[in-house]
Amino acid sequence: MTDPHDDASRSAGLPALQRRLADFAAARNWQPYHTPKNLVAALGVEAAELQEIFQWLTPEESARVMDDPDSAHRVTDEVADVLAYLLQFCEVLGVDPLAALAEKIDRNEHRFPLPDPERSGAPPHA
């Protein structure tokens, strides 16, 4: 039998991680609490906890935050919490997060075209 927590499972794609999160919540009967409102509120709280790590750091200190093992562990944990709630939120609403991101990048590329090299003083591309 395959261990669901082995390295292959850890590197699985988003659908597999979403399934693990859903199974985890279902095993604890948490689905009634996993409404879009509650999940987005939890996402905001976790994002604020990530932000708190950087709150009083200088830009230089923030760039080196992963150099300290304790800080790196805190950042990694909060990133995981943010991602977990975002994936659960997407699962509940039926949003494909990768498709949503790809579409958003497409729209931004259209909204914010590359500057004209002749007007920006940048060298033209060959």
N, CA, C and O atoms as CSV, one atom per row, in Angstrom:
chain,resi,resn,atom,element,x,y,z
A,1,MET,N,N,0.848,-1.191,0.000
A,1,MET,CA,C,0.000,0.000,0.000
A,1,MET,C,C,0.887,1.247,0.000
A,1,MET,O,O,1.908,1.276,0.688
A,2,THR,N,N,0.516,2.256,-0.749
A,2,THR,CA,C,1.295,3.474,-0.865
A,2,THR,C,C,1.003,4.390,0.317
A,2,THR,O,O,-0.149,4.595,0.699
A,3,ASP,N,N,2.060,4.928,0.878
A,3,ASP,CA,C,1.926,5.881,1.969
A,3,ASP,C,C,1.487,7.217,1.380
A,3,ASP,O,O,2.191,7.765,0.531
A,4,PRO,N,N,0.332,7.764,1.808
A,4,PRO,CA,C,-0.144,9.022,1.230
A,4,PRO,C,C,0.735,10.205,1.588
A,4,PRO,O,O,0.546,11.298,1.052
A,5,HIS,N,N,1.691,10.009,2.482
A,5,HIS,CA,C,2.547,11.106,2.907
A,5,HIS,C,C,3.972,10.953,2.406
A,5,HIS,O,O,4.868,11.637,2.900
A,6,ASP,N,N,4.210,10.066,1.428
A,6,ASP,CA,C,5.557,9.888,0.894
A,6,ASP,C,C,5.916,11.057,-0.015
A,6,ASP,O,O,5.082,11.921,-0.285
A,7,ASP,N,N,7.162,11.079,-0.485
A,7,ASP,CA,C,7.642,12.193,-1.298
A,7,ASP,C,C,6.853,12.365,-2.582
A,7,ASP,O,O,6.621,13.495,-3.012
A,8,ALA,N,N,6.434,11.266,-3.207
A,8,ALA,CA,C,5.657,11.367,-4.448
A,8,ALA,C,C,4.339,12.091,-4.184
A,8,ALA,O,O,3.902,12.912,-4.989
A,9,SER,N,N,3.715,11.782,-3.057
A,9,SER,CA,C,2.458,12.438,-2.712
A,9,SER,C,C,2.679,13.922,-2.432
A,9,SER,O,O,1.844,14.756,-2.781
A,10,ARG,N,N,3.802,14.244,-1.803
A,10,ARG,CA,C,4.093,15.639,-1.471
A,10,ARG,C,C,4.305,16.483,-2.724
A,10,ARG,O,O,4.006,17.677,-2.723
A,11,SER,N,N,4.813,15.878,-3.780
A,11,SER,CA,C,5.055,16.626,-5.005
A,11,SER,C,C,3.884,16.504,-5.979
A,11,SER,O,O,3.993,16.912,-7.136
A,12,ALA,N,N,2.771,15.947,-5.520
A,12,ALA,CA,C,1.592,15.784,-6.372
A,12,ALA,C,C,1.049,17.146,-6.769
A,12,ALA,O,O,1.367,18.164,-6.154
A,13,GLY,N,N,0.236,17.144,-7.795
A,13,GLY,CA,C,-0.353,18.379,-8.277
A,13,GLY,C,C,-1.426,18.916,-7.350
A,13,GLY,O,O,-1.759,18.312,-6.331
A,14,LEU,N,N,-1.955,20.061,-7.730
A,14,LEU,CA,C,-2.974,20.710,-6.912
A,14,LEU,C,C,-4.213,19.844,-6.693
A,14,LEU,O,O,-4.726,19.817,-5.574
A,15,PRO,N,N,-4.718,19.141,-7.698
A,15,PRO,CA,C,-5.906,18.324,-7.424
A,15,PRO,C,C,-5.676,17.286,-6.323
A,15,PRO,O,O,-6.561,17.047,-5.501
A,16,ALA,N,N,-4.500,16.674,-6.304
A,16,ALA,CA,C,-4.213,15.684,-5.267
A,16,ALA,C,C,-4.124,16.339,-3.893
A,16,ALA,O,O,-4.580,15.775,-2.898
A,17,LEU,N,N,-3.541,17.519,-3.842
A,17,LEU,CA,C,-3.461,18.231,-2.562
A,17,LEU,C,C,-4.853,18.682,-2.106
A,17,LEU,O,O,-5.174,18.619,-0.920
A,18,GLN,N,N,-5.671,19.135,-3.055
A,18,GLN,CA,C,-7.040,19.510,-2.700
A,18,GLN,C,C,-7.809,18.303,-2.168
A,18,GLN,O,O,-8.593,18.430,-1.227
A,19,ARG,N,N,-7.588,17.139,-2.766
A,19,ARG,CA,C,-8.252,15.918,-2.305
A,19,ARG,C,C,-7.798,15.575,-0.886
A,19,ARG,O,O,-8.619,15.211,-0.044
A,20,ARG,N,N,-6.501,15.690,-0.620
A,20,ARG,CA,C,-5.990,15.422,0.735
A,20,ARG,C,C,-6.608,16.371,1.750
A,20,ARG,O,O,-6.993,15.955,2.843
A,21,LEU,N,N,-6.703,17.656,1.384
A,21,LEU,CA,C,-7.322,18.625,2.289
A,21,LEU,C,C,-8.789,18.302,2.526
A,21,LEU,O,O,-9.268,18.379,3.658
A,22,ALA,N,N,-9.504,17.941,1.468
A,22,ALA,CA,C,-10.928,17.593,1.598
A,22,ALA,C,C,-11.091,16.339,2.446
A,22,ALA,O,O,-11.984,16.275,3.291
A,23,ASP,N,N,-10.242,15.346,2.232
A,23,ASP,CA,C,-10.310,14.113,3.028
A,23,ASP,C,C,-10.015,14.398,4.491
A,23,ASP,O,O,-10.670,13.854,5.380
A,24,PHE,N,N,-9.028,15.253,4.741
A,24,PHE,CA,C,-8.664,15.632,6.110
A,24,PHE,C,C,-9.857,16.278,6.819
A,24,PHE,O,O,-10.177,15.933,7.957
A,25,ALA,N,N,-10.513,17.228,6.125
A,25,ALA,CA,C,-11.668,17.912,6.708
A,25,ALA,C,C,-12.847,16.957,6.897
A,25,ALA,O,O,-13.536,17.005,7.916
A,26,ALA,N,N,-13.074,16.090,5.908
A,26,ALA,CA,C,-14.199,15.150,5.994
A,26,ALA,C,C,-14.015,14.178,7.151
A,26,ALA,O,O,-14.980,13.848,7.841
A,27,ALA,N,N,-12.798,13.720,7.369
A,27,ALA,CA,C,-12.540,12.767,8.455
A,27,ALA,C,C,-12.833,13.390,9.820
A,27,ALA,O,O,-13.080,12.678,10.793
A,28,ARG,N,N,-12.805,14.706,9.883
A,28,ARG,CA,C,-13.053,15.409,11.146
A,28,ARG,C,C,-14.432,16.077,11.171
A,28,ARG,O,O,-14.776,16.794,12.111
A,29,ASN,N,N,-15.208,15.822,10.113
A,29,ASN,CA,C,-16.552,16.395,9.974
A,29,ASN,C,C,-16.525,17.928,10.019
A,29,ASN,O,O,-17.363,18.556,10.666
A,30,TRP,N,N,-15.563,18.506,9.332
A,30,TRP,CA,C,-15.431,19.960,9.298
A,30,TRP,C,C,-16.149,20.595,8.114
A,30,TRP,O,O,-16.202,21.822,8.033
A,31,GLN,N,N,-16.704,19.808,7.191
A,31,GLN,CA,C,-17.324,20.385,5.993
A,31,GLN,C,C,-18.381,21.447,6.306
A,31,GLN,O,O,-18.451,22.450,5.595
A,32,PRO,N,N,-19.216,21.262,7.352
A,32,PRO,CA,C,-20.221,22.306,7.603
A,32,PRO,C,C,-19.619,23.687,7.875
A,32,PRO,O,O,-20.275,24.710,7.681
A,33,TYR,N,N,-18.369,23.701,8.324
A,33,TYR,CA,C,-17.714,24.970,8.646
A,33,TYR,C,C,-16.918,25.524,7.465
A,33,TYR,O,O,-16.492,26.679,7.487
A,34,HIS,N,N,-16.722,24.712,6.449
A,34,HIS,CA,C,-15.923,25.128,5.295
A,34,HIS,C,C,-16.791,25.785,4.228
A,34,HIS,O,O,-16.868,25.327,3.088
A,35,THR,N,N,-17.437,26.868,4.633
A,35,THR,CA,C,-18.226,27.677,3.710
A,35,THR,C,C,-17.290,28.684,3.045
A,35,THR,O,O,-16.219,28.972,3.579
A,36,PRO,N,N,-17.675,29.220,1.892
A,36,PRO,CA,C,-16.818,30.241,1.278
A,36,PRO,C,C,-16.501,31.395,2.231
A,36,PRO,O,O,-15.359,31.852,2.289
A,37,LYS,N,N,-17.495,31.868,2.971
A,37,LYS,CA,C,-17.276,32.976,3.909
A,37,LYS,C,C,-16.243,32.612,4.965
A,37,LYS,O,O,-15.330,33.394,5.231
A,38,ASN,N,N,-16.372,31.443,5.566
A,38,ASN,CA,C,-15.434,31.039,6.609
A,38,ASN,C,C,-14.034,30.789,6.056
A,38,ASN,O,O,-13.039,31.146,6.685
A,39,LEU,N,N,-13.965,30.175,4.878
A,39,LEU,CA,C,-12.659,29.874,4.296
A,39,LEU,C,C,-11.927,31.146,3.878
A,39,LEU,O,O,-10.717,31.255,4.077
A,40,VAL,N,N,-12.642,32.105,3.304
A,40,VAL,CA,C,-11.965,33.336,2.902
A,40,VAL,C,C,-11.557,34.149,4.133
A,40,VAL,O,O,-10.539,34.840,4.103
A,41,ALA,N,N,-12.333,34.073,5.205
A,41,ALA,CA,C,-11.934,34.745,6.443
A,41,ALA,C,C,-10.669,34.097,7.016
A,41,ALA,O,O,-9.749,34.796,7.442
A,42,ALA,N,N,-10.627,32.781,7.024
A,42,ALA,CA,C,-9.442,32.067,7.516
A,42,ALA,C,C,-8.229,32.365,6.636
A,42,ALA,O,O,-7.112,32.496,7.135
A,43,LEU,N,N,-8.453,32.472,5.328
A,43,LEU,CA,C,-7.378,32.825,4.402
A,43,LEU,C,C,-6.799,34.195,4.751
A,43,LEU,O,O,-5.582,34.378,4.764
A,44,GLY,N,N,-7.668,35.139,5.029
A,44,GLY,CA,C,-7.218,36.477,5.418
A,44,GLY,C,C,-6.422,36.470,6.707
A,44,GLY,O,O,-5.414,37.168,6.819
A,45,VAL,N,N,-6.860,35.691,7.677
A,45,VAL,CA,C,-6.146,35.579,8.952
A,45,VAL,C,C,-4.760,34.992,8.725
A,45,VAL,O,O,-3.773,35.498,9.258
A,46,GLU,N,N,-4.687,33.932,7.939
A,46,GLU,CA,C,-3.393,33.292,7.694
A,46,GLU,C,C,-2.465,34.208,6.896
A,46,GLU,O,O,-1.261,34.238,7.149
A,47,ALA,N,N,-3.010,34.952,5.940
A,47,ALA,CA,C,-2.190,35.910,5.193
A,47,ALA,C,C,-1.661,36.990,6.130
A,47,ALA,O,O,-0.520,37.431,5.987
A,48,ALA,N,N,-2.482,37.419,7.087
A,48,ALA,CA,C,-2.038,38.412,8.072
A,48,ALA,C,C,-0.935,37.837,8.965
A,48,ALA,O,O,-0.010,38.555,9.344
A,49,GLU,N,N,-1.028,36.560,9.300
A,49,GLU,CA,C,0.022,35.933,10.102
A,49,GLU,C,C,1.339,35.869,9.327
A,49,GLU,O,O,2.410,36.023,9.913
A,50,LEU,N,N,1.266,35.647,8.031
A,50,LEU,CA,C,2.462,35.684,7.193
A,50,LEU,C,C,3.015,37.112,7.148
A,50,LEU,O,O,4.221,37.324,7.273
A,51,GLN,N,N,2.134,38.072,6.971
A,51,GLN,CA,C,2.538,39.470,6.924
A,51,GLN,C,C,3.190,39.898,8.238
A,51,GLN,O,O,4.139,40.682,8.235
A,52,GLU,N,N,2.685,39.389,9.348
A,52,GLU,CA,C,3.197,39.758,10.667
A,52,GLU,C,C,4.689,39.430,10.816
A,52,GLU,O,O,5.421,40.160,11.484
A,53,ILE,N,N,5.130,38.353,10.205
A,53,ILE,CA,C,6.544,37.963,10.277
A,53,ILE,C,C,7.428,39.077,9.711
A,53,ILE,O,O,8.539,39.295,10.194
A,54,PHE,N,N,6.940,39.775,8.696
A,54,PHE,CA,C,7.716,40.796,8.001
A,54,PHE,C,C,7.426,42.217,8.489
A,54,PHE,O,O,8.062,43.170,8.040
A,55,GLN,N,N,6.474,42.357,9.401
A,55,GLN,CA,C,5.921,43.660,9.759
A,55,GLN,C,C,6.972,44.719,10.072
A,55,GLN,O,O,6.891,45.824,9.536
A,56,TRP,N,N,7.934,44.428,10.903
A,56,TRP,CA,C,8.875,45.456,11.328
A,56,TRP,C,C,10.269,45.236,10.759
A,56,TRP,O,O,11.227,45.858,11.218
A,57,LEU,N,N,10.396,44.365,9.773
A,57,LEU,CA,C,11.690,44.135,9.148
A,57,LEU,C,C,11.992,45.225,8.119
A,57,LEU,O,O,11.085,45.762,7.483
A,58,THR,N,N,13.259,45.538,7.968
A,58,THR,CA,C,13.661,46.423,6.889
A,58,THR,C,C,13.570,45.640,5.583
A,58,THR,O,O,13.488,44.412,5.615
A,59,PRO,N,N,13.582,46.310,4.449
A,59,PRO,CA,C,13.592,45.566,3.184
A,59,PRO,C,C,14.763,44.583,3.100
A,59,PRO,O,O,14.612,43.478,2.581
A,60,GLU,N,N,15.908,44.983,3.604
A,60,GLU,CA,C,17.076,44.105,3.574
A,60,GLU,C,C,16.876,42.886,4.466
A,60,GLU,O,O,17.209,41.768,4.073
A,61,GLU,N,N,16.334,43.095,5.664
A,61,GLU,CA,C,16.067,41.970,6.573
A,61,GLU,C,C,15.024,41.031,5.981
A,61,GLU,O,O,15.136,39.812,6.109
A,62,SER,N,N,14.014,41.598,5.337
A,62,SER,CA,C,12.963,40.744,4.765
A,62,SER,C,C,13.518,39.874,3.640
A,62,SER,O,O,13.061,38.749,3.443
A,63,ALA,N,N,14.500,40.390,2.906
A,63,ALA,CA,C,15.104,39.606,1.821
A,63,ALA,C,C,15.930,38.435,2.364
A,63,ALA,O,O,16.186,37.467,1.649
A,64,ARG,N,N,16.343,38.531,3.633
A,64,ARG,CA,C,17.169,37.472,4.237
A,64,ARG,C,C,16.392,36.609,5.239
A,64,ARG,O,O,16.996,35.836,5.983
A,65,VAL,N,N,15.078,36.732,5.264
A,65,VAL,CA,C,14.286,36.048,6.288
A,65,VAL,C,C,14.456,34.530,6.251
A,65,VAL,O,O,14.359,33.873,7.288
A,66,MET,N,N,14.706,33.975,5.083
A,66,MET,CA,C,14.844,32.521,4.975
A,66,MET,C,C,16.220,32.023,5.415
A,66,MET,O,O,16.448,30.816,5.484
A,67,ASP,N,N,17.138,32.946,5.712
A,67,ASP,CA,C,18.465,32.556,6.191
A,67,ASP,C,C,18.439,32.039,7.622
A,67,ASP,O,O,19.282,31.230,8.008
A,68,ASP,N,N,17.483,32.500,8.401
A,68,ASP,CA,C,17.342,32.070,9.791
A,68,ASP,C,C,16.390,30.875,9.839
A,68,ASP,O,O,15.244,30.994,9.407
A,69,PRO,N,N,16.839,29.719,10.355
A,69,PRO,CA,C,15.982,28.523,10.338
A,69,PRO,C,C,14.637,28.711,11.037
A,69,PRO,O,O,13.623,28.203,10.558
A,70,ASP,N,N,14.609,29.427,12.155
A,70,ASP,CA,C,13.338,29.630,12.859
A,70,ASP,C,C,12.378,30.487,12.034
A,70,ASP,O,O,11.194,30.173,11.914
A,71,SER,N,N,12.904,31.569,11.470
A,71,SER,CA,C,12.057,32.429,10.627
A,71,SER,C,C,11.614,31.689,9.373
A,71,SER,O,O,10.464,31.802,8.948
A,72,ALA,N,N,12.528,30.936,8.788
A,72,ALA,CA,C,12.194,30.176,7.576
A,72,ALA,C,C,11.076,29.187,7.869
A,72,ALA,O,O,10.164,29.017,7.059
A,73,HIS,N,N,11.142,28.536,9.021
A,73,HIS,CA,C,10.101,27.581,9.400
A,73,HIS,C,C,8.751,28.291,9.561
A,73,HIS,O,O,7.724,27.788,9.106
A,74,ARG,N,N,8.759,29.451,10.205
A,74,ARG,CA,C,7.513,30.213,10.384
A,74,ARG,C,C,6.932,30.632,9.040
A,74,ARG,O,O,5.729,30.508,8.813
A,75,VAL,N,N,7.797,31.134,8.141
A,75,VAL,CA,C,7.330,31.559,6.821
A,75,VAL,C,C,6.741,30.371,6.068
A,75,VAL,O,O,5.656,30.466,5.494
A,76,THR,N,N,7.457,29.264,6.077
A,76,THR,CA,C,6.995,28.075,5.365
A,76,THR,C,C,5.652,27.597,5.903
A,76,THR,O,O,4.762,27.247,5.127
A,77,ASP,N,N,5.501,27.579,7.214
A,77,ASP,CA,C,4.225,27.167,7.812
A,77,ASP,C,C,3.086,28.089,7.411
A,77,ASP,O,O,1.995,27.625,7.080
A,78,GLU,N,N,3.333,29.385,7.440
A,78,GLU,CA,C,2.260,30.330,7.088
A,78,GLU,C,C,1.935,30.274,5.599
A,78,GLU,O,O,0.771,30.396,5.218
A,79,VAL,N,N,2.941,30.091,4.760
A,79,VAL,CA,C,2.677,29.919,3.330
A,79,VAL,C,C,1.794,28.694,3.119
A,79,VAL,O,O,0.847,28.732,2.333
A,80,ALA,N,N,2.106,27.609,3.823
A,80,ALA,CA,C,1.296,26.389,3.711
A,80,ALA,C,C,-0.138,26.644,4.166
A,80,ALA,O,O,-1.082,26.173,3.531
A,81,ASP,N,N,-0.310,27.384,5.259
A,81,ASP,CA,C,-1.661,27.696,5.745
A,81,ASP,C,C,-2.437,28.529,4.726
A,81,ASP,O,O,-3.605,28.253,4.452
A,82,VAL,N,N,-1.782,29.549,4.167
A,82,VAL,CA,C,-2.440,30.396,3.159
A,82,VAL,C,C,-2.855,29.550,1.959
A,82,VAL,O,O,-3.988,29.641,1.486
A,83,LEU,N,N,-1.930,28.731,1.475
A,83,LEU,CA,C,-2.227,27.900,0.311
A,83,LEU,C,C,-3.329,26.885,0.614
A,83,LEU,O,O,-4.199,26.642,-0.222
A,84,ALA,N,N,-3.292,26.299,1.797
A,84,ALA,CA,C,-4.315,25.314,2.166
A,84,ALA,C,C,-5.706,25.941,2.152
A,84,ALA,O,O,-6.642,25.367,1.594
A,85,TYR,N,N,-5.845,27.112,2.761
A,85,TYR,CA,C,-7.155,27.753,2.774
A,85,TYR,C,C,-7.561,28.222,1.382
A,85,TYR,O,O,-8.738,28.150,1.031
A,86,LEU,N,N,-6.611,28.700,0.586
A,86,LEU,CA,C,-6.940,29.108,-0.781
A,86,LEU,C,C,-7.415,27.913,-1.605
A,86,LEU,O,O,-8.397,28.018,-2.340
A,87,LEU,N,N,-6.727,26.785,-1.488
A,87,LEU,CA,C,-7.132,25.591,-2.234
A,87,LEU,C,C,-8.502,25.078,-1.775
A,87,LEU,O,O,-9.312,24.651,-2.597
A,88,GLN,N,N,-8.757,25.119,-0.478
A,88,GLN,CA,C,-10.068,24.685,0.019
A,88,GLN,C,C,-11.168,25.633,-0.455
A,88,GLN,O,O,-12.258,25.192,-0.820
A,89,PHE,N,N,-10.880,26.928,-0.448
A,89,PHE,CA,C,-11.826,27.925,-0.935
A,89,PHE,C,C,-12.153,27.658,-2.409
A,89,PHE,O,O,-13.318,27.670,-2.808
A,90,CYS,N,N,-11.112,27.419,-3.209
A,90,CYS,CA,C,-11.316,27.129,-4.627
A,90,CYS,C,C,-12.117,25.843,-4.820
A,90,CYS,O,O,-12.987,25.778,-5.688
A,91,GLU,N,N,-11.833,24.838,-4.029
A,91,GLU,CA,C,-12.543,23.552,-4.137
A,91,GLU,C,C,-14.030,23.750,-3.865
A,91,GLU,O,O,-14.872,23.236,-4.602
A,92,VAL,N,N,-14.354,24.489,-2.816
A,92,VAL,CA,C,-15.755,24.700,-2.433
A,92,VAL,C,C,-16.510,25.466,-3.521
A,92,VAL,O,O,-17.682,25.193,-3.777
A,93,LEU,N,N,-15.836,26.425,-4.158
A,93,LEU,CA,C,-16.502,27.245,-5.175
A,93,LEU,C,C,-16.344,26.706,-6.594
A,93,LEU,O,O,-16.933,27.246,-7.532
A,94,GLY,N,N,-15.557,25.649,-6.757
A,94,GLY,CA,C,-15.361,25.085,-8.086
A,94,GLY,C,C,-14.456,25.921,-8.970
A,94,GLY,O,O,-14.608,25.923,-10.191
A,95,VAL,N,N,-13.520,26.627,-8.365
A,95,VAL,CA,C,-12.567,27.455,-9.111
A,95,VAL,C,C,-11.304,26.638,-9.347
A,95,VAL,O,O,-10.756,26.054,-8.412
A,96,ASP,N,N,-10.843,26.595,-10.588
A,96,ASP,CA,C,-9.559,25.964,-10.902
A,96,ASP,C,C,-8.500,27.043,-10.695
A,96,ASP,O,O,-8.406,27.963,-11.507
A,97,PRO,N,N,-7.700,26.957,-9.632
A,97,PRO,CA,C,-6.778,28.055,-9.330
A,97,PRO,C,C,-5.716,28.269,-10.401
A,97,PRO,O,O,-5.328,29.409,-10.655
A,98,LEU,N,N,-5.238,27.209,-11.029
A,98,LEU,CA,C,-4.224,27.377,-12.072
A,98,LEU,C,C,-4.814,28.015,-13.319
A,98,LEU,O,O,-4.174,28.862,-13.942
A,99,ALA,N,N,-6.024,27.619,-13.689
A,99,ALA,CA,C,-6.691,28.245,-14.834
A,99,ALA,C,C,-6.994,29.711,-14.536
A,99,ALA,O,O,-6.831,30.569,-15.404
A,100,ALA,N,N,-7.434,30.000,-13.315
A,100,ALA,CA,C,-7.731,31.382,-12.933
A,100,ALA,C,C,-6.469,32.238,-13.016
A,100,ALA,O,O,-6.511,33.372,-13.493
A,101,LEU,N,N,-5.357,31.692,-12.553
A,101,LEU,CA,C,-4.093,32.429,-12.600
A,101,LEU,C,C,-3.644,32.650,-14.045
A,101,LEU,O,O,-3.231,33.752,-14.403
A,102,ALA,N,N,-3.722,31.622,-14.862
A,102,ALA,CA,C,-3.317,31.752,-16.267
A,102,ALA,C,C,-4.160,32.806,-16.971
A,102,ALA,O,O,-3.630,33.612,-17.737
A,103,GLU,N,N,-5.465,32.810,-16.721
A,103,GLU,CA,C,-6.348,33.798,-17.334
A,103,GLU,C,C,-6.032,35.207,-16.842
A,103,GLU,O,O,-6.085,36.166,-17.612
A,104,LYS,N,N,-5.707,35.325,-15.569
A,104,LYS,CA,C,-5.366,36.641,-15.007
A,104,LYS,C,C,-4.067,37.162,-15.611
A,104,LYS,O,O,-3.967,38.350,-15.918
A,105,ILE,N,N,-3.075,36.300,-15.787
A,105,ILE,CA,C,-1.821,36.715,-16.422
A,105,ILE,C,C,-2.087,37.165,-17.855
A,105,ILE,O,O,-1.544,38.174,-18.304
A,106,ASP,N,N,-2.926,36.411,-18.574
A,106,ASP,CA,C,-3.288,36.794,-19.946
A,106,ASP,C,C,-3.906,38.184,-19.970
A,106,ASP,O,O,-3.534,39.016,-20.797
A,107,ARG,N,N,-4.852,38.440,-19.064
A,107,ARG,CA,C,-5.504,39.757,-19.018
A,107,ARG,C,C,-4.492,40.852,-18.682
A,107,ARG,O,O,-4.527,41.933,-19.270
A,108,ASN,N,N,-3.587,40.573,-17.732
A,108,ASN,CA,C,-2.590,41.579,-17.348
A,108,ASN,C,C,-1.606,41.862,-18.475
A,108,ASN,O,O,-1.169,43.000,-18.650
A,109,GLU,N,N,-1.257,40.829,-19.241
A,109,GLU,CA,C,-0.364,41.059,-20.380
A,109,GLU,C,C,-1.034,41.966,-21.411
A,109,GLU,O,O,-0.368,42.771,-22.064
A,110,HIS,N,N,-2.331,41.835,-21.551
A,110,HIS,CA,C,-3.078,42.692,-22.474
A,110,HIS,C,C,-3.233,44.106,-21.897
A,110,HIS,O,O,-3.068,45.095,-22.610
A,111,ARG,N,N,-3.545,44.188,-20.619
A,111,ARG,CA,C,-3.750,45.488,-19.958
A,111,ARG,C,C,-2.459,46.281,-19.814
A,111,ARG,O,O,-2.468,47.510,-19.888
A,112,PHE,N,N,-1.350,45.579,-19.609
A,112,PHE,CA,C,-0.073,46.235,-19.356
A,112,PHE,C,C,0.963,45.757,-20.370
A,112,PHE,O,O,1.861,44.988,-20.029
A,113,PRO,N,N,0.838,46.214,-21.618
A,113,PRO,CA,C,1.777,45.749,-22.642
A,113,PRO,C,C,3.193,46.223,-22.326
A,113,PRO,O,O,3.404,47.161,-21.558
A,114,LEU,N,N,4.143,45.547,-22.941
A,114,LEU,CA,C,5.531,45.943,-22.782
A,114,LEU,C,C,5.708,47.370,-23.271
A,114,LEU,O,O,5.056,47.784,-24.230
A,115,PRO,N,N,6.590,48.128,-22.617
A,115,PRO,CA,C,6.799,49.505,-23.074
A,115,PRO,C,C,7.428,49.526,-24.464
A,115,PRO,O,O,8.154,48.611,-24.851
A,116,ASP,N,N,7.137,50.566,-25.183
A,116,ASP,CA,C,7.718,50.767,-26.507
A,116,ASP,C,C,9.199,51.090,-26.314
A,116,ASP,O,O,9.527,52.098,-25.688
A,117,PRO,N,N,10.101,50.255,-26.839
A,117,PRO,CA,C,11.539,50.482,-26.616
A,117,PRO,C,C,12.018,51.840,-27.131
A,117,PRO,O,O,12.959,52.415,-26.585
A,118,GLU,N,N,11.375,52.348,-28.175
A,118,GLU,CA,C,11.797,53.644,-28.722
A,118,GLU,C,C,11.464,54.785,-27.775
A,118,GLU,O,O,12.172,55.791,-27.726
A,119,ARG,N,N,10.379,54.619,-27.022
A,119,ARG,CA,C,9.972,55.696,-26.096
A,119,ARG,C,C,10.594,55.524,-24.725
A,119,ARG,O,O,10.734,56.503,-23.992
A,120,SER,N,N,10.968,54.315,-24.358
A,120,SER,CA,C,11.486,54.099,-23.015
A,120,SER,C,C,12.998,54.241,-22.934
A,120,SER,O,O,13.559,54.285,-21.839
A,121,GLY,N,N,13.658,54.312,-24.075
A,121,GLY,CA,C,15.108,54.383,-24.075
A,121,GLY,C,C,15.775,53.044,-23.938
A,121,GLY,O,O,17.003,52.960,-23.903
A,122,ALA,N,N,14.977,51.983,-23.859
A,122,ALA,CA,C,15.531,50.634,-23.747
A,122,ALA,C,C,15.979,50.172,-25.115
A,122,ALA,O,O,15.397,50.570,-26.124
A,123,PRO,N,N,17.005,49.337,-25.168
A,123,PRO,CA,C,17.443,48.827,-26.477
A,123,PRO,C,C,16.381,47.903,-27.076
A,123,PRO,O,O,15.758,47.121,-26.357
A,124,PRO,N,N,16.173,47.996,-28.400
A,124,PRO,CA,C,15.182,47.121,-29.034
A,124,PRO,C,C,15.653,45.669,-29.011
A,124,PRO,O,O,16.850,45.383,-29.010
A,125,HIS,N,N,14.695,44.777,-28.992
A,125,HIS,CA,C,15.017,43.339,-29.018
A,125,HIS,C,C,15.395,42.948,-30.430
A,125,HIS,O,O,14.793,43.413,-31.397
A,126,ALA,N,N,16.387,42.097,-30.543
A,126,ALA,CA,C,16.839,41.664,-31.871
A,126,ALA,C,C,15.899,40.648,-32.442
A,126,ALA,O,O,16.113,40.165,-33.554
